[in-house]
Every structure is written in C-alpha cells, then in structure tokens.
C-alpha cells in the first residue's frame, strides 16, 4: 500500500493543523495506522496510532490531550488533528501502516511496514 501525507505548513504557537494520510488501496482498512515525527537532528518518534477498527488509540505523552487521530475507512483516509501546537512540535510528520493488525496498537516504528513521504509542520514561537 502507498501512503501520502499532506496538510503540513507553518502555524503560530497555540494554533491548529490537520494532517491527512491517503492510502492507495482498500486493504488499508485492515491495517493499524500510526503517525511519527522527526525533528532536525533527532530520531524519529512515535506520535500516535489507531487500530484498523478505530476502537483503539494510543498517543505519546507529549501530545496527549492536544492531538487526536481518526480515520475514514470508506475513503482510505486517516487524520491527525493537532491543536495547541508548540514550537517543539516542529518536525516532519510521517504516516505509517502496520499490516499485522496487532493489538494493542504498536508505538515502535519497527512494527510498521509501509511509510508515507512525510509532511513538514513548523510551529513558530
């Protein structure tokens, strides 16, 4: 499956953005999905994950209460609503798919088989 992330941009501290991830195949509906991010000079880190059924979600402590994941399986789309953005949220954001459908949804990037190309989010102070 091919993934394409979009929706990044420049936003002020405290602002909001919604990222989207489009999947090329309907098999996406059977995959767990995740968001990761990588800031300059840092390792890729987990942001959040949502199960294929949407019944289970998991968020990094750094974004809990500010970011919400959702998915529209009928449209092969996944979203990351980001509110109360902080400068430390600045990073390239990647969407990824886990074909194993394991539960609980994984936070380790090694568990994800497919990756999108990333979209840059910049939060100004």
N, C-alpha and C positions, 0 to 999 in steps of 0.2 A: 504494500500500500504506500502511496506517496502522500506526504503531508506538506501543507503550505501554511505557514503562519503569517499573519498580517495584523495591522492595526497599531503598530508601534508609532512613536513620534515623540515630540517634545512637549512636556507638560510642566506646569509650576508645582511646587511643593504644596501638597494638600489637594491637588487635582485628581482627576479620574481618567482612565483609559479602559477600553475594552479590546482585548486581543481576540482574534479568531484563528481557528485552525481548521482548514478544509482537507478532507480526506478524499482520495481518488476512487475508493472502492467501497461498496456497501458492506464488505467484510469488516470494515472499521467498526460497525455496530457491535461486533463481538469482542472488541478489544478494550482493555483498560487504557485510559489515556492519562498522560501526565504533562505538566509544564515544568521546565527547568530554566535556569538563567545563568548567565556567565558575565560577570563584570570584568573590566580590564585588569589583567594581572592576577585574576583569581580563578579558582577552579569552578567548574560547573556545579551548581547547587540545585537541590530539589525545591520546587515552589508548591506544587500541589498535584493531586491525582484524583481521578474519578473512575469508578468501576464501569464496566460495559453496560450494566443495568441502571446506572445512575444512583443506585441505592447507597453506595459507599463513597465517601470522600475523605481525603487526608490532606492536611495543609502543614507547611513548615511553620514553626512557631513565629518566625519573623513576619509572616503575612497573615496569620490567623486573625480573623475579625475584620480584615481590610480587603482581602481578595476572596472572590467566590468563583468556583468553576461550575460550568453547566455544559450540557451537550444536547444537540438536537439530532437524534439518530436518523430521523426521516430525511434530513438534509445533509448528512455526513459532516456536521459541523460541531466544533467544540469552542467554548468561550472561556475567557478569563477576565472577569470584571475586577478591575483594580481601582480601589478608592483610597482616599487619604494617602496618596503617594508621597514618598520621602526620597530625598536625594540618594539614599543608599539602595533604593530600588532600581537605580540606573544599571542597565545590563542589556545584553542580547537575550531575548526570551525564545526558547525552543519548545515546540510541542513534540510529543513522542507517543508511540503506541506499544503496548505490551500485549502480544498475541496469546500469552499463556492463560489469560483471564484469572490469574491467581488472586486470592483474597487472603489477608487484606491487601489492598492495592499497594504496590511497591513504591518505595521512595528512592531506591538505588538505581541510578541510570543504567547499570549493567543489566537490569531486568527488562529494558526496553529495546525492541527490535528495530523500530523504524523512527526516523527523526526528520523533522522539517528543517528548513534552512535558517530559521531564526528571524526575529524582527527586533529592531533596536528601540528600547524605551529609554528616554533621557528625562530625568526629573531635575529641574533647576531649583536652586535654593532661594 
